[in-house]
């Protein structure tokens, strides 16, 4: 069988990856595959992420959108924010629909039915799709190693349906499915599924990384690394949701940095060639979790013991990344040293002591 | 690359599953989405071997579920690839969510179904309930009764579904085991014939970075009805295309099918069987035997159930005194408390000036063969009704009554 060799794109990696959000990088492409004018909420973390990732990918890109905010609020019939091809798929079909697109282009290019460089194929799945209902389909796509990038825009809940708990919702996070009450003072009792590590451990041939909207250049570089990797790649991105987290809208990017500085969202890359984690990413400072929690209404009900539990969780994350814990963070994991979240001013004082 | 270019016409002895796989090869499919479940699996086994041998250049994907099979097919078809998938029984049900999105986005995915009884309790035998439960999801649907017809129907369905006037997915059904695993003589065509009959798949709005489009965006409630109407019209207007394509198929391949109904010994018949699929083969023998005894019995076999040929069914069946619908499917608590075909037949007859009496026979359930003496028994029941001029018992579970 005479076949045509598939040509793949190589995207350059941007300099100064660890800069803050307000840093202007002249290397950024001017094209906007995801344009303004859609119906997402003010300060929407997932749509900030969407703009960054699609900008990093460029125009020879196909986007797949399983049901979620980035489908419902973005794609309004007869007007669309997507300047590149985009298709909705079912919430449980994130990996499988994407695999179909990738397989189609492999076959069509090889058989001479479509001419051009293999497009970037990106799936934008919410954490409900990625950690719950579409988990098997994504695992299937990663396992089979289709040349695509699957992004979990992680706003730690089912936001589009009115804020329900997903298996990414943090311990203590209030949602309409995990409300606090006298019998369940902390609200959500379970800790979040360690989704990205699960993907790296189960599919070690894939490029897997975590990222946050707080570090745009780092995020865009991870998108490009994922796309340049021949085969499947997976990226889990922290994308705060103003509606569900209940915070002041201009603080989305601040939260994106605080969550990393507080150790609640470990940033790492899985290197498939070396079969090893890369924990070299270091935020500018380390802070107690209360600094992150106090900005969000969804944690407003927490008692000192719950905050201590979350600090213990964060400390475990730091240890997993091989980071030595400062005394203040160890102290902050003891409820005796903390106050209830209801006394927000006092919580702020505790935060200042680090 | 068209791998099928060098194929020459030949007779082979294959079963329905392999016939379906051969048709996919002749259609030069680009993406195949497989997941194992009996009895359709043999089709995917055959295709896997063809790909391994280099006889067919396609992406062969072992999916993680039937839901994924259909989503992969949806994604691949949306990108402009010709797609083949399939399933049986509960597998057909596991993928249920995708049937409406695929027809709604007008993607001509082709799905082979070798019927299998639904659970409980894990019966491998053929029963049409699996596919029939999806009959109103906007897929073209019909049954073959032998391997040759299965091969032909797969090619015909691609041609109809991919026609720009239609753009609808197709379920090409065959009875599990009775067709899927029974070997018969099949004429495989010259690849030139297929080339003449089936042009390359070209969707007008694929996911192509050079011509960006958005598929399946969120709509406001008032935008829903026009889109549903469009899909309903596509189904309705496919009827003319279906007739045109069957005629052309006959010209190119020399096998002529009425797209809607096969009538067998109906010229002077007073009582007829109405059925779909493989049991027609036994019915033909039973009818010949009864004809030798002077009984005026015949058979009408429905070849396409979606779109449903209402007018043709009415014209055909209103000629007779009694119609016995052989269901081979479950419609628990349905109109006849038997299967779902009864209601389709009666509704078509409602506007007829002369209406036959209609019985529902629950036969061939769980994949049991309908043997000759059961056809004789059903004929007796129909003749009793004809004599009496009215129906006392609408539904009969064949084999459970005297």
Interface residues (C-beta under 8 A of the other chain):
Chain A: X1 X2 X3 X59 X60 X61 X62 X64 X71 X72 X73 X75 X76 X77 X78 X80 X82 X83 X84 X85 X86 X87 X88 X89 X90 X92 X93 X95 X96 X97 X98 X99 X100 X101 X103 X104 X105 X106 X107 X108 X110 X111 X112 X113 X114 X116 X119 X136 X137 X139 X140 X143 X144
Chain B: X1 X3 X30 X31 X33 X54 X57 X58 X59 X61 X62 X63 X64 X65 X67 X68 X69 X71 X72 X73 X74 X75 X76 X77 X78 X79 X80 X81 X83 X97 X98 X101 X105 X200 X206 X207 X208 X209 X210 X211 X212 X213 X214 X215 X216 X217 X218 X219 X220 X223
